[in-house]
Amino acid sequence: MIMMREFFLIISSIISLIHCQNYGRFFNSFQRIRDLSDISDSYDFIVIGAGSGGSVVANRLTENPSWNVLLLEAGGDEAFITDVPLTASLQSLTGYNWGYKGRKIKSACLGAVQQRCNLPRGKTLGGTSVINFLIYTRGNRHDYDSWERLGNQGWGFKDVLPHFIKSENCSSCMEVEEKYHGYDGYLSVEHPGYESPLVKPFIKSGIEMGYKNVDINGHSGLGFSRVQATMKHGTRCSASKAFLKPISYRTNLHISINSQVTKILINPNTKTAYGVEFVKNNVGYRVMAKKEVILSAGTFNSPQLLMLSGIGPRQHLESLGIPVVQDLKVGFNLQDHAALSTLAFLVNQSITVSDLGVQNPLHIFDYLWNGRGPYTIPGGAEALGFVKTKLNKRVEDDPDIELVLGSGALNGDIFGAFRSLLGIPNDVFHKVYRPVVGKPAFGIATVLMRPKSRGRVFLKSKNPMSWPVIYPNYFQEEEDLWTMVEGIKIAINLTKSEHFQKYSARLHKIPMPNCEKNSFGSDGYWACVLRNYGTSLGHQVGTCKMGPATDSDAVVDPELKVHGVGGLRVVDGSIMPNVVAGHTNAVVFMIGEKASDMIKRQWGFFEG
């Protein structure tokens, strides 16, 4: 059997051939960012982190030729191995992932490797947009209106929609509500260049359940649709490819990779940020910010840096000997979308996608020359359904569960990339899925949209090179667990429709280890499976919560300025008060756009 290392070599060979044979279409993927070697003593703005938020801010601020911007990224540049959408799960096994794991908790990941939840986060130019599953959904309009009701003026849906549109280039999209999309932005969004025979049954079955076939990024966030993804001509369109490489010629943009920030410099008397310290190639640097420091290091690293710099909960910082500059609830409010990706539905025809199946030369040729075929499926996800369970008491079009149709299932994961991402032990795979390896099967992942559970990020020590301590706390609140159980039952019922039954779709029924004592398919069984094998969807947010001064839990205000500290903003997913009912990467692009406009207004440069 070909193992994971050989699979990397196969994919590398495919993409290398792409670059040789079809260079023009893949030029942006091949282009490298020039690393800064001559670092100045000061810049107008220093941006920490080149993920989806930081890349947008660096782009938009350098539109003013009189401002210079230093963008610091702890990782290196992305490479061609990240470009193929179907192999998204592989990226979390590379150096592009920080590799964070949660601490052991009693409520989840009990059957995972080391009993610890995997928490993938990107460490490269482009951040997590380089290792995610590329899915582009913005969340529900009620998400943003609720943010506004919490006191965050200017963050209602009507206010944020223009910033989504500004980023987006959906010129290759089909069957979308045009007024909700942009067509000349930097971020390319398109449908995959392949549709398996499973997509139509999925959407038609959803319609029979009372939902509509919608543009999930249109008027209604409830319903079923084909997936929209951050791709261009079938290759990944990361934050770096979208927002940095097209403007790398700007002389006022200075990008320094492999540069890990260790501290934000804050005057303890004026409580104003005035620079940063960072390490690059084992050399320490201290650089000043004339106007602002913009922290875009992500939901784990942004709170870590704030706390290392003296901004955070007093008791925690004092216990580590860190002088307190500002007592704020940094690291609290951690939220994520928990998911279950273990459901496998067997069918009687070869209409699915597997590790072995995509090695068909016809598929490779189609991708190589046309940018089409199964390799364009983002992480194997083909279609989405945003639905309501019977426990959902929210307004009519506000979902609490997402269903993600996978073109394959775990039994097709013979190279082990997907189960490694999920943290599923090999012995579990061999017991449950080995008996049906080689048989066509698809998956439907169930995702919790409205988690009540909250986790927290701590410092391990005041050593900036130590990883943060993370307690994800999935299913700590029982309501989350039982909502997911209802979502699983909806997924299973969906496959019982006539549209799936023409393929004799049936749930694979070998019970998951640790849960055999429960009757297979009972609520208790699914609850056990969730406790043992539920995983992160990689949508961690909330640890630097946005809120007005009257909100005692808030870290930043609606202008994204850190409460009580001048010259410092946070611009990434950590500012979300509540996680949205969607995939968070699109939201972070929007946050970057909105923050850029606010910064421009404050410093007297704004057009339009």
Secondary structure, DSSP 8 states (H G I E B T S, - for coil): ---HHHHHHHHHHHHHHHHHH-GGGGHHHH-------S--SEEEEEEE--SHHHHHHHHHHTTSTT--EEEE-SSB---GGG--GGGHHHHTTSTTB---B----SSS-TTSGGG--B---B-BTTGGGGTS--B-----HHHHHHHHHTT-TT-SHHHHHHHHHHHEE-TT--S--GGG--BSSSEE-B--S---TTHHHHHHHHHHTT--B--TTSS-SSEEEE--BSEETTEE--HIIIIIGGGTT-TTEEEE-SEEEEEEEEETTTTEEEEEEEEETTEEEEEEEEEEEEE-SHHHHHHHHHHHTTEE-HHHHHHTT---SEE--TT--BB--EEE----EE-SSS-S--TTGGG-HHHHHHHHHHS-SGGGSGGGEEEEEEE--TT--S-TT--SEEEEEESS-GGG-TT-HHHHHHT--HHHHHHHTGGGTTS-EEEEEEEESS----BEEE-S-S-TTS--EEE--TT-SHHHHHHHHHHHHHHHHHTTSHHHHTTT-EE-----TT-TTS-TTSHHHHHHHHHHH-EE-S--B-TT-B--TT-TT-SB-TT-BBTT-BTEEE-SGGG-SS--SS-HHHHHHHHHHHHHHHHHHHTT----
